[in-house]
Amino acid sequence: MIEMAGVSVTYADADRPILEHVDLSIPEGELVLVCGPTGSGKSTLLGLLNGLVPHFTGGHLDGSVGIAGVDTRHRPPRDLAHLVGMVGQNPLAGFVTDVVEDELAYAMEQLGVAPDIMRKRVEETLDLLGIAELRRRPLRSLSGGQQQRVAIGSVLTAHPALLVLDEPTSALDPTAAEDVLATVTRLVHDLGVTVVMAEHRMERVVQYADRLVYVPGDGGILDGAPADILATVATAPPVVRLGRLVGWSPLPLSVRDARRTVAPLRERLRSVPASVRATRPAGQVALEATGMTVRHGHVAAVRDVSLTLHRGQVLALMGRNGSGKSSLLWAVQGSGRRFAGRVDVDGADPADLDAARARRRVGLVPQSASDLLYLETVERECASADRECDRTLGTTASLLERMAPGINPAQHPRDLSEGQRLALVLAVQLIAAPSVMLLDEPTRGLDYAAKAAFARIIDELAAQGHSVVLASHDVELVAEVADRVVVMSEGDVVADGTTVHVLSGSPAFAPQVARILGAGPWLTVNDVERALSIGAEVTP
């Protein structure tokens, strides 16, 4: 299905190729997971598969790329539309119509599919992805996760032989992600579709993959069975990291595999006190929101929600797509709509202040983080943030380097990968260090190393007395950084408690370590490592 021979890609003004001398052969009907650090070349590798590289992106391509015998070097993407369906990192940017049903039909219209077949395929896709109730909804009214599912459906209706997905579950809640991955797996197993998927949240995907292609960022690739590749590279999901920590062989790729060998580890942890998991002490009240209600037309997105945040506390907002998390964040920040409610931060409601004073009290990084970037280079964005916040020149750039190292300061922000752009926006917003920091899906598009750096920054902010609220579907991140979890559903708060209490008992939101170990306070690999260290000290 896919044949790459001697492929090298060099972009204009780049000092070295992003990919160099790459050979790759993928047969029909495989599910291939592509992973690697942010900015390593994963999106370039995917873009080669439908001709976007170099026909749209520019740059110089050496070697050959064949898809079902068609050379993409000499055929533009439009000539490959019947063979390759591609969904990018930002689904909204790829939509060409206004309504869900029209978007699902658009590709078939361009391919000249008969109307009766079009209608049948639309209905099948709506049912396949569980979005039948959205058929007449405007695309811009959907949540980020709903948009992602519609984007996948819009290419599935054309029945491509090759499906290329760039971060397909990054905006989805755990349950919706499982639904999409189950659908993708069915396409591979039952219909023989070849799927190539780039995904940073490997814990969601790796157990389904037939093959793993690791892009380290040095121009080459590593290609092989997932267990073989993950045994040799730094990037790995929690289940693999836990296996490395306790010496399991072979390394497990799924919770099911790990639970078959976990009994001795559970026995070792029984002697460790449950209080070993570190918790931050809550300080004085930093923000108090009362009676927050948000309506979008006749739909109540947030229903009479009250929330109290303490200094030095990290709170995670969780819930399925469309549950009201983003609406609540915008309402608390002050620039979003409110039907009712008040917010008190340091004696003032941010909605009553000008933008500069409000930002020093409450900062917000939205889901579409790149909307906050408006200058022509990364260097200018960083310098502008330093000036606005009265920081020493280079402070923002230093923070950015910690989260996403190696970004060219002369590069245009729009030319960065999704993860790199998010890291830049995070750096620009975090440098102001407001009393309360609101983050909407802050790690979408970030690799494990960048997320670990981000977690350290959150720890530092909390240690300095700042309150942090993050709305996230990333249960592994929440388990790592949050002191408290609030779960929302249809605009209401349905759970509010400590991270261990809320996550450990949830079939949907439990992280991998909690699912492996069962009941107990252990949520992350770091928790287990600390516990084993303490257990070794107390063992006579």
N, C-alpha and C positions, 0 to 999 in steps of 0.2 A: 504493500500500500504506500509506504513512504521510503524513499531511497535518497539519502544525502551522501555525496561523495566530494571530499576535499573542500568543504564549504568554509569560506571566510567572509566576514562582513565587516566593513570599515566605514564608519560614518564620517561626514565632512567635519574637518577640524579636529578629529580624534587623533590622539598620538599613537594609538594601537588598535588592532581589530577587536571588536566586542566578541566575535567568535572567530576561531582560527583553526583551519584544517580539521573540520568536524566531519566524521563519517558516522552515519546512523541508518539502520535498516529496521523497519517496523512492519511486520506482516499484518494482514487483514484481521480484524476482530479482536484487537488487544486494547486494554485500558492502560495507558501510559501516564505516569505521574512525573511531571517536570518540577523540580524544586532547586533551590539554591538561594544565596543571599540576594537582598534587594539590589537591583541594578546590575546583576551579574550577566544578563543577556537572555533571560527566560522569554521575555516578550518578543525579543528579536527572533529567537528560535521558533516561536509560534507564528510570528509574522511571515516567516519563510514558507509556511505550509500553504498559505493561500495567495501568495504573491504580494502582500502588502510591503514586504521587504524584498526588493528595493523599489518597486513601482510607485509606492506611496510615500515611504519614509525617506527615499533617497539613499545615498551611500553607495559603496562599491561592493558588489557580490562576485566572488570567485567560486568555482566549483559548480555542481549541479544539484538541483532539488527536484525530485520526481514524485508526483502524486498520482497513483494509479496509471503510471506511464506518461503523464503530462508534465513537461518541464516548466516550472513556474518562472524561470528566468525569462522565458519568451512568451508567456501568456499572462495578461493582466488579471487582477482578482475577479473581474466580471466574467471572464471565461472559465473560472473555476467554481462559480456559484453553485452549479449542480453537483459538484463533487465535495466541496468543503463548506461546512457551516462554522462560523466563528462568532464567539461572544466575548467581548472585551471586558476590561476591568470596570469600566463605567457604562452600565447598560443604557442610561438615559442619553448618552452621547451618540448611541447607535440607532436610536429610534427615528423612524421617518414618517410615522403617522401620529395621530392624536389619541386613538382609542385602542384598547387591548385587542379586540377582535380584528380590527383593520391591520394591526401590526402583525398578527399571526398569519394573515392572508397575503401580506405584501410581497414576500419573497416568491410565493407561488405565482402571483400575478406577473411578476417580472420573468418567470420561467415559462409562462404560457400554459400553466396547468388548467385543465378543464374545470369549469365552475362546480360541477357536482362532486368532483374529487376534492376540490379545495374545501368545500363545506364539510365533507367527511373528515378530512385531516385536521381542520380547525377544531371540530368537536372532540376528536381523539386526543389532541394535544391538550385541550382544556382539561379533560378528565385525567390525562396522564400526569399532569403537573398539579392537579388539585386547585385550579384557578378559574373554575367555571363561573363562580359568582362575580368575577372581575371582568367578564367579557365586554361590558359596555362602559367600563370605567375609563375616564381620561388617564393617560399614562402618567402625567405629572401629579395626579392625585394619589398615586400609589406610594407605599413605603419603599425604602431602598431594596428590601428583600423581595417584595412583590415585583418590583421592576426587574430584578435579576431573573426571576422565574419566567416572566413574560419574554425577556430577551432570549433565554434558552429555548422557549417554545417557538419563538419566531424563526429560528433556524431549523428546528426539528421538523416543522411542517414541510420543508423542502426535501425531506428524506435524504440527507447527504450521506455519502459513504464514509466521510471523515468529519468528526465533530471536534472542534478545537475550542477549549474553554480556558479563559484566563481569569483565575481567582473566582470560580463560579459560586463558592459558598461563603465568600468573605462578608457579604451583607445579610446572610441568613441566620436565623435563630437555629439552635441545635436540631429541633424537630424538623423544620423546613429543610435544613441541609441534608438530613438523613433521607427525606422524601426525594430530593433532587438526585442524590447519589444512588438511591435505589432505582430511580428511573434510568439514570445513565448506565448503571450496571445491567439493567434489563436490555437496554439497547445493544450493549456489547454481547451479552450472552444469547439473547433470543433472535436478534436481527443481524448480528455480525458487523455492527458499526464499529469502526476504529475510533477511539476517543483518546485525544492527547490533552491533558489537563495540567495547567500550572496552578499550584496551590501552596500557600505558606502554612496553612493549618493542616499539616500532614497527618495529625492524629485522626482527622475525619476521613481521610481518603486512602492511606497507605495500605490498609488491609484488603482493599478492593483491587489494588493495582497488580497487573501482570508484570509490569516492568517499571523501573525507576530510572529517570535520566536526571543526573545531578549536574548542575551548571555552577562550577565553583567561582567563576569570575576571572579566570586566567586565560580565557579564550577557548579552552577545551571543554569536554564533557566526560562524565562517567556514566556508563550504561550497563545495566544488569538487573538481576533479581533484587527486589527491594531489601530483603534481609542482608544480602551480600554488600550492597552499597552502604546501607545504614550502619553496618559494622565498622566502616572505615572513615566516615565523615563526621564532622562536628555537629551538623544540623540533624536533629532527630526529635521525634515526638516523645511525650512523657513516658509512654509505655516502653519504648526502647531505652530511654535514659535510665528508667528504673531497672530494666534488665541488666544494663551495664553496671549499675551501682552494686547490685547483689550477685552479679556473676552468672546470670542465667544463660544457658546455651542449649539450643539455638535461641537467639534473641526473639522475643515475641513481637508480633506486629499488631495484635489486637488485644482487647481486654479479655476476650474468651481464651486466647492462647496463654495469657499471663496468669489467669485464675487457675489454670491446671497445675501450676507449679508454685503457687503463692503460699501454701500452708506453712512451710518453715519460716518464711518471713513474718507472717502473722504471729507465730509463736514467739519470735524474737522481740516483736513490738509490744507484747503483752506486759512486759516488765518495765516499760517506759511510761512515766506519768503523762496523762493526757494534756496537762498544762504546758507541755514542751513547745507547742505551737505558739510563736510569738504574737502578741497583740499590742496594739498601740493604745496608750491611755487617752481617753477623750478629754479634751479641754473644755473651755467655756463655749457657749453657743456662738457660732459664727454666722449662721443664716437660719432664719425661721420663715417658712412659707406656710400660709394658712389659707384654706379654702380655695386652692388653685383649681380653676375650671377653664377649660379651653374648648371652644366649639368651632368646627369647620362646617359652616352651613347648619344643617340639622343634625350633624353627627357630633356627639360629645367625645372629643379625643381624650380629655382629662376630666375626671368627675370629682370635684370637691376634695382634692388631695392636700394633705398637710404634711410638712416635712421639716425636721429639725436637723441641722448639721452642726457638728462640734469641731473646734479647731484641732488640727492634727489628725482628723479622721478621713479615711478613704471609703466612700460609699459607692457601691455598684448598683446601677439600675439595670434590671434584666426583664425579660419577657419576650413573647413572640413578636414577630414583625407586625407593626400596626397597633401595638398595645398602648401607645401614648408616651413612650419614653422621650422621643425627640421634642414633641409638643410641650412636655413638662419642662425640659431643659430651656427651651426658648422663652417660655413664659417666666421662668425663674430669672433668667438673664435680663429680662426687661424689654427686649426689642421684639419678642414674639407676642402674638395676640393673647389677650386674656378676656374671658367673659366675666370672671370674678376672681378675687383673691388678692392678697398682699404679700410682699416679701420684705423682710427687714434684714439688712446687712450693715452692721456698724451704724445703726440708727437711721438708715435711709433705704428707700425702695429704689433699686437700680432703674426702674421704669421712669422715675421722676428726675433722673440726673442726665446731664449731657454725656456724650459718648466717652470722653476722656475720663471723667470722674467715675462713670459706671464701670469702665474697664479695670480700674484699679481695685474695685470691689469684687466684680464678677467677670471672669473671662470665659469665653466659649469658643471651642473648636467644633464647627459643624461637620456633618457627614461629608458634604461636598467641600472639603477643606481647601481645594485649589481656588475657590471663589474669593479667598482672602489674599491671593497673590496678584499683584498688579504691576510690578516692575520687570525690567527686561533681563536681569541676571540674578542669580542666587546671591552673589556678593552684595548687590544693591538692596535686596530684600532684607538681608541680615543687617546691613549698615543702617537702613531706615528704622528697623526695630530697635537697634541700639540707641539711636538719637531720640526716638519717641519715648523711650523708657529711661533716658538719662543713664545709660550704661556705657562702660568703656568700649570703644570700637573693637570689635572682634569677639565680644561676649556671646552674641547669638550664634556666630559662626562656630565657636568652640562647642556650644551646646549641640548644634546640628551635627558636628563631627562625631560626637559621642553616640548619637542615635543612628546616624547613617553615614559611616565614614567613607571618604573617597569621592564625594560629590565635587565636580568641577565648579568652582565659584563663578566662572565666566559663562556657565550654561544657563539657557533660558529656563525658568521654572516649568513652563509648559512642555519642555522636552525631557523632563525627569520622568522616571517611572512613577506609578501611583504611590508606591511606598515611600519613595524619595520625596515626592511633593508633600505627602502627609507629614513626614519628618520635618520638613522645612516649616510648614505651618505650625506644627507643635512647638518648634524652637522659637518662632516669632511670638507666639502667644504666651508660652511659658516664661519668657524672659521678663515679662511684666510682673510676674509673680503676684497675681491678685489674691485677695483674701480667700476667695472661693474660685476654683477652677472647674469648669464644666466641659467634659469631653464626650463627644458623640461618636461612638465607634472609633476610638483613637488609634487602634492598631490594625485597622483594615489595610492590607497590603504590606505590612511589615513582616520581616522574617524573624526567626527565633532570637537571633543576636540583637536585632533592633528592639524587639519587645523586651528583652532582658535589660537593655540600656534604658528603655522607657520606664520599666518597673523601678529601676534604681532612682530615676529622676522623681518619680512619684513618691518614693520613700523619703527622698531629700525634702521635697515640698512639705510632706506631712510632718517630718521632723522639725521643720522651721515654723510649724504652726498653721500652715495653710490647710484648708478643707478642699478635698478633691471629690468630684462626682463624675463617674464615667458610666455612660450607657454602652453596654457591650454585649455581644453574643459570644464572646471569647471566654468560655468558662475557665480555661487554663489560666488566662491572665487574671480574671477575677479571683480565682483561688489563690493566686500568688500575691496580689497587692491589696485586696479589699478587706476592711475590718467589718463591714456591714453590707448586707445585700437587701435591696428592695425589689420585689418582683411585681410587675404590673400586668394587668389583663383587662382589655377593653376600657382603659382609662382609669381603672381602680387599682389600689394597692391590695394585693392578695397575700403577700408575705413580707415581713420585715423582721430581720434578726441578724445574728452574727453569721459570718461567712460559713463557718463549719455547720451551724444549725440548718441554714437554708440549703446549702449545696449538697451536703453529705446525704440528705434524705431524699434528694430529687432524682427521679429516673431520667429527666431531660437535661438538668443543669449540673449534674455531678461530673467533676473532672475525671480523667482516666485513672489516676491513682486511687481516688475514693471508690471507683467502681471495682477496681482490682482487689483492694483490701477490705471492702465492705464497711460495716459500721466502725466508727472511730474518728479521731480528729485529723487523720492524715489526708491532706488534699493534694499535695504536690511532692515532687521528687525531693525538693529541698527539705520539706517536713520530714520525710523518711530518713534522709541523710543525717539531719540533726538528731532525730530520735535514735538512730543506730549508734551515733557517736556517744550520746548520753547513756544508752544502754550498755555500751562497752565500758564506760567509766564506773557504772554502779555494779557491774557483774564481778563477783569475787574471783 
